[in-house]
Amino acid sequence: MTIHKITSILLCVFLLLFAISGCADADDENTLDVTASPSPSPVIDMPESNGTSDDSSSGGIDFSSALAAFAPDAAMITADGFTVTWADFFVFLFRPVASLSQTYETGIDWAEEVDAGTTLADFVIEYVTEEAISFIVIEYGAKALDISLSDNDFAKLSEDIDNLIEMYGSMEELEVSLRENGGFYSFDVFERLLKIEYTVGIIMVELYGENAESFSDDDVSEYALNNDYMMAKHILILSSEDDNDSALKEIEEIQKQLRTHINDDDFFDIFDSMMHEHSEDSGGLLSSPDGYLFQPVDMVAPFSEACAALEIGQISDIVETSYGYHIILRLPLDFDSVPIGIAGAGQSHTLRQLAAFDDFEGLSQEWRDSLNLVFSTEYSSLDLAAIFTWR
């Protein structure tokens, strides 16, 4: 069974993506982007700080009863002076349980095996535990590095919260959204976990600079090599059964012209000019005008294999793929480009940032390995089938 990585919070803002339905984009590296909308969750009855909200649902999970399984401040996990309370842990539980409740129509089968000897309940608890521990890891790491939120950071955080309150119309409405869409027992829980997420950005900037700009080229190059990144431009002539011969003749003529300039000092410029004149990869010219930064899995196999066989600055012979005929020019890596696999997933992290994330992942694992984790009696007694009852 594969559990997500400790630093997943760097790549996806875990709490806020499902806690609130939207917010203005953040401009600062240390400010969270909470623009994504959550997937729908069942109608729930989460308690206010005092009292409960109305609930008219006739089915689904009884989340208010689930939260009452333990005292909100009951310690679930402790490590070196840091604590995950039941109210904290419940936030991490809420998302997977809410999602599962939409899959199972009459009740979640917690005893279902998802892997040999691993029940669905086991899997969810392990997954959620790693989520919760990741926040302790950040607290521990920040202390080890002597990093904390500055007055300016607190001001930005306060401004973001004020914007949320303004968007929802009142603090009361914001708290309702936090409860119903995120499982937050109180605004205080939300604010505490939010501060930890802010701290991630602070640590990243301290270690690697804004947008990882101070992460060295040598380190990025090592990461790229270990992960098989390549960069290339190509001239593509599309082909089909009806025009295969003409497509082949066209690419052969382009190849002939390119070879007459292969030793020219301005060969890259000549290739660019011919690419823009002849290539029928209009989408690539628009989205990746400086070339594709990719891993082998991102391209059809003949393209990736041909590129891997080239030295930097070399062009390929004619390469045939299911799309047509290519002439590939292998380029030096641009560390500040966004890999197409990342861009295709809707993210804009550059290769340099990805390398920094990977380095931070290793550091985070060292922090985690240093933690003296203690799981409480309450944690050991977790029984999801008993806690999350069906109405």
N, C-alpha and C positions, 0 to 999 in steps of 0.2 A: 504494500500500500504506500502511495506517495503522498506525503504531507507537504503543503506549500512551504516555500522558503521563508525564513525568519524575516527577511527584509521586503516581503511583499508589499508592506505599507509604503515603500518608496515608489512603487509603480502603480499603485491603486489606492486612493485615499479610502481606506476600509470603512471607517466610521461614517463619514459624511455622505458617501454615495447613496446610502440607504436611509440615512437619518433625516434628511431634508430633501425637498423636491427641487431645489435649484437656488442659485445665488450668483451674484455678479462675478465675472472672472477676476482672478487675482493677478496683479502685475508683478509682484515681488516673488523671488525664488522661495522665500520663507513663508509665503502666504499660500494657503491651501486653495486649490481649484475645486469648487464644489458644484460645478455646473451640471453634472450628469444627473439624470432622473432615476429614481429607484424603480425596480420592478414592483408591480402591485403586491401588497401584502394583505392578508385576511383582516377583516374587522376585528379589532382587539379591544380589550378593556384594561388598559394600564393605569395604575394608580397615580393620582397627583401626589405632590409631596404630602398633602393632607387630604384624604378622601379619595374617591374614585370617580371616573367619568362614566357616562351612560354607555350601555351596550345593547344594541338591538339585534345582534347577530344570533342565528339559530344553529350555527355549526362552526367547525374549525377548532383551533387550539384555544384553550382558556389561558391566555397569557398572564392575566392578573393572578390567577391561582398558582401558576408556575413560579412567578416571581416571589410569591409568599412561601415557597418551599423552604427558604432560609432567610434569616435576617439580612437586610441589605448590606450591612457592614460586616457580615461574617467573612472571615478570611478564608479564601479558597486556596490560594497559592502565595507563599512568601519566599523571599530570597534577599538576603543581605540588607534587610531593612525596608524592602519594597514589598507591597502587598497588592494582590488582586482580590477585591472583595466580591461577594456574590452579585452585587449590583453591577460591578464592572464585567464580571464573567457572563452575566445574563445578556449584556449587550452583544457579546461575541456569539452567544448561543442563538440569539433572536433570529439573525439572518438565515442560517441554514434551516432552522426549524420552521420559520415562516415559509421558506421556499418549499420544503418538503410537504408542508400542509396543503400546498396547492397541487401536489402530485398525487397524494393519497386522498381518495374521496371520503372514506369513512374512518380514517385513523391511520397513523403512521405505524408501519410494521418495524419496530425497533429491533426485533430479533432477526430480521432478514440478513442473510450473509452477503456482504459485498466483496469479500475476499475469503480465502480459506481460513476459517477460525476467527474471522473478524465480522462482527455484526454491524449493522447500520449505526446502532447506538455507540459502539466502540469507535467507529470511524469519526462520527460527529464530535464526540468528546475529545478524541486525540487532535482532530483538526482545530477545534475551538481552543483547546489548551495551548497549542502552538501559537495561535493568534494572540492569546492573552499573554503568554510568556514574551512574545516579541515586544510588548510594551514595557515589561520589566527590563528587558535587554537594553532598550533605548534609555531608560532611566539610569540603569547601571553604567552604560557607556558614557552618558553625559557627565555623570559624577566622576568617572575615571579620567575623562578629558578636562574636567573642571569647566564644563560648558553649561550655561544656564540662559534662560530668556533674559534679554536686556529690557530696560525701560521702553525702548523703542519697539521691541518685539511685543511686549505687553500692550502697548498702545495700538499696534496693528491688529493684534488679536481682539482687543476691545472694539476696535472699529469694525472688524468683520462681524462680531456678534451684534453690534448696533445695527449693521446693515441687514442682518437676518431678522432682527426684531422689527425693523421698519418694513421689510418685505412681507412679513406675516401679519403686521398690523399691531401686534402687542407681544409682550413676553409670554403671556398666557397661551396665545395661539402657537407660538414657536414651541413651547413646552409640549403642547398637544401633539404637534408634528413629530417631535423627538420621541415621545412615548409611543405613538401609534406606528411610526415608520422605522424606528430604530431600537425600541425596547429599552430606552433610557429611563431609569427609575426617577431621576431628577435632573434638572439642568446642571447641578453641581457635578454629576457624573460625566455628562457631556463635556463640560468645560475642562475637567481634569484630563480626560483622554485627549481632548483637542490640544491641550498644552503639550502633551507628549508628542503628538504628531507635528506640531510646530517645531519641537526640538529636533526632529529628524532633519528638517530643512536647515536648521542652525548648524547641526553637526556636519552635514554635507558641505555647506559653504565653508565652514572652518577647516575641514580636511582637504577639500578639493577645489574651493573657489566657486564663484558664481558659474552655474552651468558646467561645473567640473573643469573650468578653463585652466586651472593650475595642475591638473593631472597630467603627468609628463607624457610626451610622445612615445618614449620608450615603453612606458607601462601600457599605453593604449595599443601600441604595436604588438606587444606580447599577448594581450587579450585577443586582438584580432587574429593573430596567428593560431592561438589555441582554439579559436572558434571558427576557423576556416572562412574568414571574411575575404572577399575579393571585390574589385571595382573595375568596371568596364563600360565602354561605349560600344555601340554596334550599328551597323547599317543592315536593315532588314528589308528584304523584298518578299512580300507575301506571295504564296503560291497556292494553287488548287489543282485538282485534276485537269481542269479545263485549260489552265495557262501555265502549267508547270515548266514547259520548255521555254516559253518566253521569259519567265521569272528567272530561270537558270541562266539564260543568255544575258539578261540584264545584270545579274550579280557578277557574272564572269567579266563583263566589260568594266564594271566598277572596280573589281579586283585588279584588272590590268592597269587601270589608271592609277590606282593607289600604289602599285608596285613601282611605278616610274618615279614616285616621290619618296620612297621608303627611307632614303638616306638624307632627305632634306632636313635642315634645321627646324623648319616650320611644319614638319609632318603632322603634328597634332592639330594644328590649325587647318591644314589641308583636309585631314580626316573629318574635322568638324564641319567644314564647308560642304563636303560631299555627303556627309550624314544628313545635314539639313536639306540638301537638295534632293537626295534620293530615298532616304529611309522612309519606310511606310509604318514605322512604329510611332505613330503620331502621339499616342498616349504617353510613351516614354519620353519623347522629346519635350512634352509639356510638363510632365511631373518630375523628370530627372534629367534636366538639360546638361548637367555636369557629369552624367554617367550613373549607372546603377551600382549601389553599394549593397552587396548581397552575400548570403550564405548559399551553399550548394542546393539546399532544399527549396530555396526561393525561386529557382529557375528550372526549366526542363533539363533533364540530364545531359543531353548532347551539348547544350550551351555551357553548363557548369563545368563539364569535363574538358571542353575545349579551352575555356578560359584558364582553368587550373594548369593546363599544360604550357601556358604562355609565360614568358618573362615580362616584367613591366616594360611597356613601350612597344611590345611586339603585336603584330596583327595575326589573326588566324587565317588558315585556309577557309574555303567556303564551308560553312557548317549548316547542315540540314536538320531542321526540327519540324515538329508538327505545324509550326506557324509559317515556315518558309525557309528562305536562305539568308544566312547571316555572315557578315564579316565582323569579327570582334577585335577591338583594341583594348588590351589590358592596361589599366591605369594604376598609378600609385594610390594608395588609400587616402581618402579625405576624412580625417578623423572627426571633423565637425559636420559631416553629412549624416542624414538620417537613413539607416538601412531600410530597404524596401519592405522587409518583413515586419519591421516595427511600424512603418508608415501605414502598411496595409491593415494593421491592427488598430489604427486610429490614434497612434501615439507619435510624439515628435522628439523622442530622445535621440540624441546624436550618438555616434559610436564612442566618442569620448565619455559621454555621460554613462552609457551602458558599461563601459570599462570601469568607471568609478563606482557604479552600483555594485559591480561584481567584486571589486576590491573591498567595498564596505560590507558586502555579504560575508566575506572571509573574516573581517574584523568583528562583525556581529556574532559570528559563530564562535570566535574566541571568547567574546564576552559571555555568551550563553554557556559555554563549557566551564567558565569560571564561576558561574552562579551556584550557590548552595540552595537548590530548590527544595522547598518543603511543601508537601501537599496535605491539606488539613483533613480532619475526620469528615467534615462536610463534603469535601471534594471526593473522598474515597467512597462516600455513600451515594454519589450521583446515580440516579435511576431515571433516565429520560422517559421511560414508559409511565412511571408514576408521576413525574413532574409535569409533563406536557399531556394533560388529559384532553380528550376530545369531547366537545359539547354534545 
